[in-house]
Amino acid sequence: MARIHAFEFEDLAWFPGVVREYMTDFLSHMGGWSKIPYVPFTERLADVMRRTGDDRVVDLCSGGGGPALQIAKALAEKLERPVGVLLTDLYPSVARLERARDRHPGVVEFEQRPVDAACVPAELEGFRLVCNGFHHLKPEQAKRCLLDAVQKGRGVAVVELTHRSPLSMLQIFLGISALLAVTPFIKPFRWSRLFLTYALPVVPVCTLWDGIVSCLRVYDPDELRELVNDLPPNDYNWDCGGLPIPRMPAQLTYLIGYPNP
């Protein structure tokens, strides 16, 4: 199945902020449940961070940061040292990011300014991570994201749970059932969230569309290797491939790059 870069509602500047917020709240709520899907990836990332000495992850395209928080927690366990996480996004929701910081004091920080994954401010130090967000970038943007890390001497990691496959799309449909089930329990409680989910189902419809398009947009390992090969010559180590997801009939895709010592 060829990669198709169709539009996602969340990427549109005019898209209503309240709907984007509720969609992101759901994804963050679900993504923060478990570190298990990311265990194979986290093991590889921990090995690299031992070499680079980084003790902070700069999460790009964070949304609510749910998966990044699980990954940072697992990294701290594997590295046996504290690992902080800095949450950033092109459309940051300060209230949501503040809640994440308050739930994890001393671990989570956030950047209030919009941060473009292809042009990250140099002062945001740490190992860069794009968790389930790299598919938002068109090929030229994706190359600039990787090149920006190389030019600034930062390690960079990409991980995606979705695939361009019927099974992955089926999982998106099943995820909408989960959205309908858990929405009343997502914090903070909002009557408008219930209205836009059940009475006027804008949130589930847009989430379903964006989820299917995410599957169509996601880069496979060969395409990630092509992006790396298109970069100017650099003194970086690159590791790319697919890893089985524990307890699930699926695999994740990853790319990790870091400078040679």
C-alpha positions as CSV (number, residue, x, y, z in Angstrom):
1,M,0.0,0.0,0.0
2,A,1.5,3.3,-1.1
3,R,1.9,6.2,1.4
4,I,-0.9,8.8,1.0
5,H,-0.5,12.1,2.7
6,A,-4.2,13.1,3.0
7,F,-5.3,15.8,5.4
8,E,-5.8,15.4,9.1
9,F,-8.2,17.7,10.9
10,E,-5.7,18.3,13.7
11,D,-3.2,19.7,11.3
12,L,-5.5,22.4,10.0
13,A,-4.9,25.8,11.5
14,W,-8.6,26.8,11.2
15,F,-9.8,23.6,12.9
16,P,-11.8,24.5,16.1
17,G,-9.4,24.4,19.1
18,V,-12.0,22.9,21.4
19,V,-12.4,19.8,19.1
20,R,-8.7,19.5,18.7
21,E,-8.3,19.6,22.5
22,Y,-10.8,16.9,23.1
23,M,-9.3,14.6,20.4
24,T,-5.9,15.1,21.9
25,D,-7.2,14.5,25.4
26,F,-8.5,11.1,24.3
27,L,-5.3,10.1,22.6
28,S,-3.3,11.2,25.6
29,H,-5.6,9.4,28.0
30,M,-5.3,6.2,26.0
31,G,-1.6,6.6,25.3
32,G,-0.7,7.1,28.9
33,W,-2.2,3.8,30.1
34,S,0.7,1.5,29.6
35,K,4.4,1.4,28.7
36,I,4.1,-2.2,27.4
37,P,3.7,-1.3,23.7
38,Y,6.9,0.7,23.7
39,V,9.1,-1.8,25.7
40,P,11.2,-3.1,22.7
41,F,11.7,0.5,21.4
42,T,12.6,1.8,24.9
43,E,15.2,-0.9,25.3
44,R,17.0,0.3,22.2
45,L,16.6,4.0,23.1
46,A,18.0,3.3,26.6
47,D,21.1,1.7,25.1
48,V,21.7,4.8,22.9
49,M,21.1,7.2,25.8
50,R,23.7,5.4,27.8
51,R,26.2,6.3,25.1
52,T,25.1,9.9,24.6
53,G,24.6,10.6,28.3
54,D,21.3,12.4,27.8
55,D,19.0,12.6,30.8
56,R,16.1,14.4,29.2
57,V,13.8,13.6,26.3
58,V,12.5,16.5,24.2
59,D,9.1,15.2,23.0
60,L,8.1,16.8,19.7
61,C,4.4,16.8,18.4
62,S,3.5,15.9,22.0
63,G,-0.3,16.5,22.1
64,G,-1.0,15.6,25.7
65,G,2.3,13.7,26.1
66,G,0.8,10.4,27.3
67,P,3.1,8.0,25.5
68,A,6.2,10.1,26.1
69,L,5.6,10.1,29.8
70,Q,5.4,6.3,29.8
71,I,8.6,6.1,27.7
72,A,10.5,8.5,30.0
73,K,9.4,6.4,33.0
74,A,10.6,3.2,31.4
75,L,13.9,4.9,30.4
76,A,14.5,6.0,34.0
77,E,14.0,2.4,35.1
78,K,16.4,1.0,32.5
79,L,19.0,3.7,32.9
80,E,18.7,3.7,36.7
81,R,18.8,7.5,36.8
82,P,16.2,10.2,36.6
83,V,15.0,11.0,33.0
84,G,13.0,14.2,32.5
85,V,10.7,14.9,29.6
86,L,10.1,18.3,27.9
87,L,6.7,18.4,26.1
88,T,6.4,20.5,23.0
89,D,3.9,21.0,20.2
90,L,3.1,23.1,17.2
91,Y,-0.4,23.8,18.8
92,P,0.4,23.6,22.5
93,S,-2.5,23.5,25.0
94,V,-1.0,25.1,28.1
95,A,-3.7,23.9,30.4
96,R,-3.2,20.3,29.4
97,L,0.6,20.5,29.6
98,E,0.3,22.1,33.0
99,R,-1.8,19.2,34.2
100,A,0.9,16.8,32.9
101,R,3.6,18.7,34.8
102,D,1.5,18.8,37.9
103,R,0.9,15.0,37.8
104,H,4.7,14.4,37.4
105,P,6.5,17.1,39.4
106,G,10.2,17.3,38.9
107,V,10.0,15.1,35.8
108,V,7.8,16.9,33.3
109,E,8.5,20.3,31.8
110,F,6.7,22.0,28.9
111,E,7.4,24.6,26.3
112,Q,4.7,27.2,26.1
113,R,5.8,28.5,22.7
114,P,4.7,26.6,19.5
115,V,7.6,24.4,18.4
116,D,8.1,23.2,14.9
117,A,9.6,19.7,14.8
118,A,11.6,20.7,11.8
119,C,13.1,23.8,13.5
120,V,13.6,23.1,17.2
121,P,15.1,26.0,19.3
122,A,18.7,25.1,20.1
123,E,18.2,25.9,23.7
124,L,15.8,22.9,24.1
125,E,18.4,20.4,25.1
126,G,17.8,16.7,25.2
127,F,17.3,13.6,23.1
128,R,14.6,14.3,20.6
129,L,11.6,12.0,20.4
130,V,8.7,12.0,17.9
131,C,6.2,9.5,19.3
132,N,3.2,8.7,17.0
133,G,3.6,12.1,15.3
134,F,6.2,11.7,12.5
135,H,3.5,10.8,10.0
136,H,2.2,14.4,10.3
137,L,5.3,15.5,8.4
138,K,5.5,15.5,4.7
139,P,8.7,13.9,3.3
140,E,10.5,17.3,3.0
141,Q,9.4,18.3,6.5
142,A,10.4,14.9,7.8
143,K,13.9,15.3,6.3
144,R,14.2,18.7,7.8
145,C,13.2,17.3,11.2
146,L,16.0,14.8,11.1
147,L,18.5,17.3,9.5
148,D,17.7,19.8,12.2
149,A,18.7,17.3,14.9
150,V,21.9,16.4,13.0
151,Q,22.9,20.1,12.5
152,K,22.4,20.8,16.2
153,G,24.1,17.6,17.4
154,R,21.0,16.1,19.0
155,G,20.0,12.5,19.1
156,V,16.6,11.8,17.5
157,A,14.2,9.0,17.8
158,V,10.9,8.2,15.9
159,V,8.4,5.6,16.9
160,E,5.0,4.8,15.4
161,L,2.4,2.2,16.5
162,T,0.2,2.5,13.3
163,H,0.8,0.8,10.0
164,R,-0.5,1.1,6.5
165,S,-2.5,-2.1,6.8
166,P,-6.1,-3.3,7.1
167,L,-5.4,-4.6,10.6
168,S,-4.1,-1.2,11.8
169,M,-7.2,0.5,10.4
170,L,-9.4,-2.1,12.1
171,Q,-7.7,-1.2,15.4
172,I,-8.6,2.5,14.7
173,F,-12.3,1.5,14.4
174,L,-12.1,-0.4,17.7
175,G,-10.4,2.7,19.2
176,I,-13.5,4.7,18.5
177,S,-15.5,2.3,20.6
178,A,-13.0,3.0,23.4
179,L,-13.5,6.7,22.9
180,L,-17.2,6.4,23.4
181,A,-16.7,4.3,26.5
182,V,-14.0,6.4,28.3
183,T,-15.1,10.0,27.4
184,P,-17.0,10.6,30.6
185,F,-13.9,9.7,32.6
186,I,-11.5,11.9,30.8
187,K,-10.3,14.8,33.0
188,P,-11.1,17.6,33.3
189,F,-14.8,16.8,33.0
190,R,-16.5,19.0,30.5
191,W,-20.2,19.0,29.5
192,S,-19.2,20.3,26.1
193,R,-17.0,17.2,25.7
194,L,-20.0,15.0,26.2
195,F,-22.1,17.1,23.8
196,L,-19.4,17.0,21.0
197,T,-19.0,13.2,21.5
198,Y,-22.5,11.9,21.9
199,A,-25.1,14.5,20.9
200,L,-23.1,16.0,18.0
201,P,-20.4,13.4,17.4
202,V,-17.8,15.7,16.0
203,V,-15.0,14.3,18.2
204,P,-15.4,10.6,17.3
205,V,-16.0,11.3,13.6
206,C,-12.9,13.5,13.3
207,T,-10.8,11.1,15.4
208,L,-11.8,8.2,13.2
209,W,-10.9,10.2,10.1
210,D,-7.5,11.3,11.5
211,G,-6.8,7.8,12.7
212,I,-7.4,6.2,9.3
213,V,-5.4,8.9,7.6
214,S,-2.6,8.4,10.1
215,C,-2.4,4.8,8.9
216,L,-2.2,5.9,5.3
217,R,0.5,8.5,6.1
218,V,2.8,6.5,8.3
219,Y,6.3,5.8,7.0
220,D,7.5,2.2,6.8
221,P,11.1,1.3,7.7
222,D,12.3,1.4,4.0
223,E,10.9,4.9,3.7
224,L,12.6,6.0,6.9
225,R,15.9,4.7,5.6
226,E,15.3,6.7,2.4
227,L,14.8,9.8,4.4
228,V,18.1,9.2,6.2
229,N,19.9,8.4,3.0
230,D,18.7,11.7,1.5
231,L,20.4,13.7,4.3
232,P,23.8,15.3,3.7
233,P,26.7,13.2,4.8
234,N,26.8,13.1,8.6
235,D,28.7,11.4,11.4
236,Y,25.6,9.7,12.8
237,N,24.7,6.2,13.7
238,W,21.2,5.2,12.4
239,D,19.1,2.3,13.5
240,C,15.8,1.6,11.8
241,G,13.3,-1.3,11.6
242,G,10.2,-2.9,13.0
243,L,9.7,-4.5,16.4
244,P,6.9,-6.8,17.7
245,I,4.6,-5.2,20.2
246,P,4.2,-7.3,23.3
247,R,0.8,-9.0,23.7
248,M,-0.5,-7.6,20.4
249,P,-0.6,-9.1,16.8
250,A,1.3,-6.0,15.5
251,Q,4.6,-4.3,15.4
252,L,5.9,-0.8,15.8
253,T,8.2,1.1,13.5
254,Y,11.2,3.0,14.8
255,L,14.2,5.1,13.8
256,I,17.0,6.2,16.1
257,G,19.9,8.4,15.2
258,Y,22.7,9.7,17.4
259,P,26.1,11.3,16.8
260,N,29.3,9.3,17.0
261,P,31.4,10.1,20.1
